Amino acid sequence: MQTTASPVRLFCAAVVVATVTSLPAGPAAAQGGAVALASHRAVYDLKLSQTRGKRSMQSVRGRILYDFSGSVCEGYVLQFRQVSQLDNGEGKVAISDLRATTWEDGTAKRLRFNSQNYLDEKLRDTVDGEASRVPNGIDVKLTKPNTKTVDLTANLLFPAEHVRHIIEAARAGKTLLEAVVYDGSESGEKLYDTLTVIGPAIAPDAAKPTDAAAGKAVLAGMTRWSVTISYFEKGSKTGEQTPIYAITFELYENGISRALVLDYGDFVLSGDMTTLDIKDTKPCP
């Protein structure tokens, strides 16, 4: 079990009579729309909401820590951790602990990433590297798990860049957004085809939150949207596609997310925001 945030990354919904938008990647696209992402620290408590398939779970509980800061001029730093306790009901309980840190250039020219994946307190995987945009694509230099250089297509988005594109699409009244996303996860070589389904705008005075977002002055007058992002194996275009995983959440115009639903196929987790600290962001010089 693994996730990043990409966000947080994590089902596919078909929308009839909708506008499908595929946005170009790169620095020019990243600066469009003047989307300002808020520096904030959020904690989400996870619990099992649904099981299905052969690998059903008896219980799952856990927590996500999402600490995001920065600006377009200094870049964006994300410190992410997800700890989950999974009980399959057969006397086996596993503890999954994913830790990830990324820095993304404000114009989406570079992405530095480092992650460790623990299972029952034993390190299973680690990835460390940097991706840079070059004239003909993306150059990825890995130091872990192995020292290696990987060349990727230029037509992809980095995580914060992806969030900005989703907000821009939502503001424009779009309902679907397709994009190839790279976040340095897995072995540091993996690309994901993503489909984002954007629901109607939720007015500030409608369906008022009762979680940690409640009472936050910064959010009180802000529009939000229900968003579902589905992740697929890159290039798997044959037949009806099934997402690897999907995440549904309410996304504010400043990038803050609440009411998480993480769908791993065999089971689904809900994430309730229990803590939200909105931090000051230094203005660009």
N, C-alpha and C positions, 0 to 999 in steps of 0.2 A: 504494500500500500504506500503510495507516494503522492505528494502534492507540492506545488510551489505557489504561489500567487500570483503572480503573476498578475501572481497573482497571482493573483492566485490563480493556477490553471486547473481546470477540472471540468446536455444530452441533446440530443438533436431534436428539434421540433420543426415540423414542416409548416410553412406559412403560405397559404394560398393567396394569390393576387397581392404579392408584396414586391417591394423594390429591393433587388439584390445589388449590393455595392461591393466591389473589390477595390480597395484603396491601395495606391502605390506606396512602397516603403521608401525610407531614406530621409535625410535631414530636411529637405524642402517640405515633404509631407508632414513631418513631425511638428513643424512650427506653425502649421495652419490651424485656424480656429481659436487661437489664444486660450487654450485650455490650461488652467492653473491647477495643478495637483496639490492638495493640502498635505502638509507634514502632520502626521498623527501616529499615535500608538493605540492599537485596538487588541482586545483579547476576546476570543470567541470560545464558548464552552460547547463541546461536541457531544451528541448522543445519537444512538441508533434510532432511526425513524421508520425504516422499512428493510425487509430482507427478501431476497428472491434468488432463484437459481440453485445450483448444486452446493455452493459454498456458503450456506446460510450461517449467520452469526447469531449467537445467543444474546450477546450484549457488546456494545462498543461505547466507550466514553473517552473523552480526551479534551485537548485544548490547543488552540492556535494563538500564537503571539505574532502580531504583524506590526512592525515598527518601520515607518516610511518617513523619509525626510529629504529635503533638498529643493532645488528649483531648476528652471531651464538654464540658468547661467552657471550654476555650480554642479549640476548633475543630480541624480536621484540615488539615494542609498536605501536599500531594503534589508532589514534583518528579520528573518522569518524562522519560526520554529513550530512544528506540529508534533505533539506527543499523543499517541492513541493506545489504549488498552483494548485488545480484541479477544473476546471469549467465544470459541466455537461451540460451546456447550458439551464438549466431549472431554472436559478436564484439562484442556490446553488453553492457556492464556498467554498471549504474546504482547510485548510492548514495542511499538514502532516509534522511533524518534528521528524526525527529519529536521536538519538544521541547514539554513542557507543564508548567504549574504551576497548581495549584488550591488554593483554601482553601474549606473547607466548615464552616459553623456546626455545632456539636455537636448542636443540635436540628433540623438540616436546614431552617433558615429561610432561609439565604442560601448562595449558591455564587459565588465569584469564580473566573474562569478566564482563562488566557492561553496560547496555543499558537502555534508556528511550524512549518511543514512545508517542509523543504528537499529539493530533488532535485538531485543533483550540485552541491552547495554553493550552489545558487541558491534564494532564497526563493520558494516557490510560493504559499503561503497563510499568513495570520496571522489569529488571532481573539483578541479581548479583550473582556471584558464581565462582567456580574454579574447573577445571577438571584435574585429575592427572592420569598418567599411573601407574597401579599396575600390579603385576605378571599375573593376569588372566583377565585383561580388563582395563576399564577406570572408575575411581571413581569420580563422580561429587557431589560436596557439594554446595547446593544452600542456599543463605540467603534471596533472593527475587525471585519470588513473595511470596514464602513460604520457611521456613527452611526445607530442605529435602535432602536426599542422594539418588543418582541414580547410578545404575551400568549399564555400556554400554559395548558393544563389543569392543575388542581390535583392530579389523581390521577397523580402521577409521583414517582419517587425520584431523589435525587441519588446520586453514586457510593458514598461511604462508607456512606450510609444503606442502599443496595442490599446491600452486603456484610453489614451487620448483620442485615438481614432474611433473607439466605441462611443465616447462622449460626443465627439463631433457628429457622428452618424445619428445619434439619438436626438441631438439638437436640431438636425436637419429633417427629422421626421422619418428617417430610414427605419426599416424593421429587420433587415438582415445585413450582416457584414461578414464577408469571407476574407481570411487572411492566413498566410503562413507565418508561424510564430517560432522564434528561437529564444530559449531562456537559459541554455547551458545545463539543463538537467540531464538525468540519465547518465550517459557516458560523455556528455558534452558534444556529441555529434548528431543529436536527434533533432529533426524538424517536425512540426505538427501542422496539419491542415486544421483550421478552426472555422467553425460556423457560430456566429453570435446572433441570437434572436433577441430583439429589443421590443419590449412591450410599450404600451401607451405611457405617456408622461403621467407621473403621480404628482398632483398639485401639493404644495407645502401644507395646506390645511386639510388634506385628505389622508385617511388611514394613518393617523399620527402614531409614530413609534412609541413603544412602551419599554424598549430596552435602553441601553446606555446612550443611544442617540437622542433620547427624549430630553428636552430642556436645553439642548445645545444651541445657543444663539446663532452660531455660524450656519447651522443647518436649518433653522426654523423657517426661513423664507426661500429655501432652495428646492428646485425641482429634482426628482429622482425617477429612475426607470427600473422596472424589473428586467433583468438581463440573464440569459442563459448562454454560456459558452461551452460548446462541445469540441472535444479534441479527438482527432483521428490520426491514424498512422499516415505519414506523408506518402502520397502517391498511390494509396489504396483506393482506386477509382472504380474497381470492378464490382458490379452488382450493388445491392443495397448496403450502404455503409453503416456499421455500428460503431459508435464512439468508444474510445478507450475509457474515457471518463468525462464527466461534465460537472459544471458548477453553476448554480442559479443563485442570484443575489439581487438586492436592491442597490443601485449605483447612483450616488449623488453626483452633481455636476463637478464637484471638486475631487472626485476619485475615491471618496470614502464609501465603504460597502457595509451593508448590514443584512440580516436575515439570510444566512448562508444555507444552501442545500448542496451537499457534495454527493454525487452519484458515481459509485464505483462499479456499477453493473450488478454485482451480486448483493450489494447492500447500499443503503443510502443513509447519510448522516445529516443532521440538522445542526447549524451553528448559531447559537444565540450570543449576540454581542453583550458582554458583561462589563467591559471597561472601554472607555473612549477618551483619550486625551488628545486634543487638537493643539498642535504646537505652532508657534510663530515661525514664519518663513522669512528669511532675510531677503529684502528686495534686491533685484539685480542692480549693479552699479550704473 
